[in-house]
Amino acid sequence: MNFRAFGDANPAEDAKPVNARASTLEYAKKAISSFMPRRTVPWDPIRNEGNPTRSETVNAVIKKVKRCEVRREGVQSAARRPIEYGEFLNLLDQVHTGNGKGSLKYLVCAVLTMQWHLIARIDDMMKLKFDSFSCSIHHPGSLICQLRWSKNISEERDAPEQIVLGSMDPRLCALLNLAIHVEMTDKAALSPFVFGNPQDGDRVVRRFLQDVFEGTDFHKLKAGNLGTHSMRKGAATYGSRTGLPKDYVNRRGRWRTRKSVVDVYIDNTQPYPDAIAAGVLAGPLGPCCYVLKDGVQVVTNDLLVKHVGPALKEAVGEEMARVLALPLLWAALVPRGSFDYEIIPAALKRRIIQAYLGVGGKEDVNVVERVPIHVVGDGAQLQLVEVHDNAGENGVLDRQNGGLTADSTRKEFASIHSQLSVYSDKRQIG
């Protein structure tokens, strides 16, 4: 260990670990230990028996290297740091404007937003199948996802049902970006896996992100390396900074916890904590659902399934295709210039508008409305309460007024709900 870290088997007291970090030594210690015939037996320095990697001398070397790293006297870390929220938005903007990338940029957008929303690894996304999604029975307009290929899932009951919500920020909306990706993918390229090749598809995403991170238009807010794992770290960090309890973040990210007997009897699907985390990860503007405005008759299931989302129908079936077609129709009818970026490809927008006009629709009227929602727990039941406010015309919230109105209304509702909960508890105690 000394030779690996210091370059000398017997280093001096003032020697610096300039060759390896403590994490490298810990990995080497674990690897060597796996080949020891008595790996569970501590090392006995008197009789020279047991597992030498469990000796106090080895642990002392690792502790010394860690102290040097804290003092910036060791090898610089190559670990990927959490991506900041502002950097993540900048990344999505750069991906959206990726010229010459074709449909690949829509795949990367869908991967990043879903990875952020589910606090997932890039490997989890590549193994994600269409049959992992289903429509929520109790909450129309949202989806249920089960990540069965997650690293920490070793048993069937370890894969909880997790909700997927829309976002008032189109860049962060996992539903919208997923629908665009499926519709922009060639039908011949569609497979049971949502994002294509499960074996080396992550390499394509990594190369894409590396080009963005190394570009001049991407601006880092702090020093440190960024990579695909930065999304998982960034989402978990963002959730914690916005006030999510650590347990909620842990459940949303499906991290392995030390199990006790009671965990066998508690269902791992916890709708309310999971939805709270999903709502926070939807961004400062909050989560939303896409609904048809009252009195709209020209938009039928036939239009949504066969003309707005035909590829969605083949990939996920009619029921889910209708849920994902509403964000597409909303995005297609958003007036040009409402956002600083293109929220839907021009070719897809023209195709949807042409089909919409063919059934008697009017292009200047957006028949789909984004309704902000507030997550409420009523006993053991999850409630998604619609927060109606004065939105701008055509269903587009004004970024300076409407967005703040929705956010303030949601906070006022949360305050009232917390006061009612306290009052109810006092009555029960009394």
N, C-alpha and C positions, 0 to 999 in steps of 0.2 A: 504494500500500500504506500509506504514511504517513497519507494522508487517511482511508482506511478504518479504520485502527486508532486514530489519535490525533485525527482531525478536523481535521488541518492538514497541508498538503503539506510544510511545513518545520517540524516540531515542535522545541521546545526540548529540551535535554539532560534536563531533569527532567520532561518530559511523560509522562503515563501513558496506556496504551492502554485507554481506557474505552469504546471503541465496538465492538471486535471482538477475538476470540481468535485465537491462532496457527493453530488448525485451520481457522478461516474464511479466513484469509489463504492457507493452503496449498491449500485448495480453489479459491480464486479464481486462484491462481497456476497450478494445473493446468488449470483451465477456459480461461484466457487462452492458455496454451501450446498447447492443442489446435488453436487457430485460426492459429498461426504457421506460415508456409510453410517456415521453416527451423528447426523446433522442436528438432532434435537438435544444432544448432550453438550453442555458448556465446556469450554476448553479448560483443562487442568494443567497449569504451567509446571507443576511439580512432577507429575508422571507423564506429561506430554501426551495426553489422551483427550479425545473428544473432538469437537468441531473448532478448528483454529479461527474461523471467521467470527466466532462468538467470544473471542478473547477480549479482555479489557484494553489491551494494547491497540488492537484494530479499531475499536470504538473511540479511543482517545485520539488516534490519528484523524478520524473523520470529524470529530468535534473541533480539533485544531484547524482543519481546513475550512470548516464552516465559519469560525471566528475570523479567519483571514478574509473570507468572502464578504463578510459584513463590513470590514474595514477597507474594502476595495483593494486588497493586497493579493487576490487570487486571480483565477481565470475569469474573464468576463462571461456572464451568463448568455447562453444561446437560446434560452427558453422564450416562447412567444408570450408577450404580455397581453392583458385584456385590451381589446379595442375600445376606445372611448365612444360615447354615443354620437358626438359630433363627427368623429372619424368614420363611424359606420354609415351615417347619412352621406358623407362625402364619398365614401366607397360606392354606395348605391347609385349616386349621381354619376360617378365615373363609369360604372357598369352600364347604366342606361344609355349613356352617350358613346358607348364603345363602337366606333366606326370600323367597318370591315369585319366585324365579329359575327354577323349574320344572326341566326337564331340562337347561337351559343350564349349571347348576352342575356337572353330571356331565361335560359336554363340556369345561368349563374344567379340571376336575380331571384328566381324561385328557390334555389338552394339556400341562398344567404338569408332570405326572409323567413323561410320555414325553419332553418337551423337556429336563427335568433329566437323565433317564437316558441320553439320547443326546447331551447337550451340543449342543443344536440351536438354531436360530433359530425364531422364531414363523412365519416364511415357510416354513421347511422342514416344519413341522407341517401347515400348511394345504395344502401340495402332496402330503402323504403319502397314498399309495393303499393299498388293502387288498392288492393284489397285490405290494406291496413287502415283505410279511411272508411267512414260510414257517416250517414246523416244523423244528427242529434234528434232523438224522438221528442224530447221535452223542450228543446230550444231551436226552432226552425231558423235557418239562416246561418247556422254554425255546423262545424264538422267535428267528428270524434276520430282521434288517431291513436293507434297502438304501435309503438316502436318496439317491435319484437327482436330486432337485431342489435339493440343497444348493448354496449360492452358490459354493463353491470347487470344485465338480465340473464340469469342462468336458469330460472324456473318460469313456468307458464304464468304463475300468479304474480311474477315480478314485472309484468308488462301492463301498467295501468292504462285505463281509458283516459285520454287527455283531450281537452277541448281546443279547437282551433277557431279563433275569432277574427273578424275583419278589423281593419284599422282606419281611423279617420285620416291618417296620412297614407296616401296611395303608395308611397315608396316602401312603407313597412307592411302593407297589407298582404298577408300570406295567401289569402283566398284569391285576390286579384292576380298576384304574380304567378300563382300555381295555374290558374285558368289560362293566362296568356301563354305560359310555357307549353301547356298541352296543345292549345290551338295552333301554336306556331311550329310545333314539331310535325314533321312529315309522318303521315299515317303509317307508312312502311317502316318507320323507325320506332314506332310505339312498341313497348314491351311491357311485361308485367311490372317492371320496375319503373317508378315515377321518373327518375332522372337517368334512365338509360343503362349503360354498362355498369354492373355492380362491382366488377373486378378492378378496373383501373379508371373509372369515371372520375374519381377524386383527383387524379393527376391532371385532368383537363381543367378542373376548377382551380387547382393550385397554381398551374401555369398562368391562368387568366388573372388570378389575384396578384401573383408576383409581378406581372406586367403593370398592373394598376399601382401597386405599392411603390414600384421603382419609377413610375412616371412623374413628370414635373407638376401635373395638375393635382396630385394627391398630397395633402398637407397633413403631416403628423402633428398632433397636439403635444406629444411628449416623446422622449427618446425610448428606444426599445424595438425589438423585432416583432413583426406582425406576420400572422399566417392563418391558416384555416381554423386552428384551435383557438385563435384569438376571439372568434365569434362566440364560442361557448363560454369562454371566460368573461367576455364583455357583457353578454346577456345576463350571466349570473351576478356580475358586479353591478350592472345597471339596476337590476331588480333589488339588490340589497341597499343600494344608495337611495332608492326611491321609497324605502320604508318597508319592503317586504320582509316578513320574518324569515329567519334562516331556514326554518323547517319547510316553508312554502317553496323557497328556491330549491331546496334539496329534493322535494317531491317533484317539482316541475322538471328538474334535470335528471331525475331517476338515479341519483347517486346511491351507492350501496351503503346501508347503515347496519350497525351491529344489531342483529335481531334478538328479541326476547320471546318468551312463550306467548305473550299477548299478541304479538304481531301475526301469529298464525290465525288468530280469530278476528282480526281487524282487516276489512277489505282494503286493498291497496289503492282502489279507485276512490279518491276524495274530491268530488266535483267542486265544492266551494273553494278550498285552498288552491286547487289547480286553476280555476277560472279567475281568481284574484291575481295570480301570477300572470296568466295569459293577458288579462286586461292591462296590467302594468307594462308588459313587454310590447303592447300595441303602440307605445309611445306617449308623449305628453298630451296629445289630442285625444287619446283614449280609444277604446274599442268601439265597434259599430256593427250594425247588421244592415244588409241591403234588402229593401222591401219595395214592392210596387206601390205607387201612390194610389190613394182611394179613387175609385171610379174609372180606372184604366181598364179598357176592354180589348184594345188591339193587341196587347201582349198576352199570348196564350202559351201553354206548355209546348205546343207544336213549334211555335216560333223560337222559343228558348232552346229547346232540345235539338231540333233539326237544322236550324239556321244560325243561331247565335253560337251554340256550342256543339257542333256535330262530332268533333274529335273527343270532346268530353264524354259524350254519350257512349262512344265505342270503348273508351278507357274505363269509365267508372259507372256507367249505367244512367238511366233517365233521372232517377231521384237525385243523385248527387250532381248530375249535369245541370239540373235546374237551379240548384243552390249556387253553383259556380258560374252559371251563365248570367245571373243578375249583376255581379260586379263587372262583367264584360260589357253588358248593355249600358250600364251607368257610365263606364269609362268612354264608350264610343259616343255617347250623347253629351259629354262634357264639352262646353264651348271651347274653341281654340283660344289659347292664351290664358286660360284660367289658372294654369300652373306653369312654373318655370321650366318644366321638363315634359317630355312626351310620355304620357302614362299608358299609352296603348299603341302598338305599331300601326302605321298609317294604312297598310294593306288590310289588316284585320278590322280596323275602324271602318274602312269603306265597305267591306263585305257585310258587316253587321248593320250599318246604316242602310245599305241597299235592301237588305232583307226586311228591315223595320219599315222603310218607306213602302215596300211592296204590300204590306198588310194595312196600309192607311195611316201609318204613324207620321208625326211631324218632327222634323229634325231639330227645331228650335225649342222643343219641350222635352225635358228629361223625365221620363216616366218612372225612373228608379230613384229612390231616396235613400241616402245613408242616414240612419238613425243612431245617434250615440246611445250607448247602453251603460248602465251602472250595475255592477255585480253585487248582489245581495244574498246573504244566507238566511233563509227562513227555517229555523230549526235544522233539520238534516237535509233540507231541500235547497237546491241552487235556483236563484231567481235572477234573470237578466231583465232589468227594468229599463224600458225605453225612455230616454230623456229627450223630450221634444222641445225645441227652441226655434227662434226665428232664423232659419237658415236662409242663405242667399238663394236667388232664383236658380232654377235648373239643378237643384240639389247640391250646389257647390258652396261650402262654407267659406265665408270671407276669412282669410288667414289672420287679419288683424282684429276682427270683431267676433265673427261667428265661432271661430275656434276657441277664443277666450270665453265666450258665452257658454258653450258646451262644457268646457272644463269647469267654470265656476258653478254652473248648475249641478254638475256631477258632484262637486265638493260639498255644496249646500245640502244635496240629497244625502250624501254620506254622513254629514254632521247630524242631520235630523234622525237618520236611521240609528246612529250610535246613541243618541239621546233617548230614543224610544226603547232601545235594548236595555239601557241602564234603568229606565223607569220600570220596565217589565221585570227586571231582576229584583228591584227593590220591592215590588208588589209581591213577588213570590217569597222573598225573605220575610216580609212583614206578615 
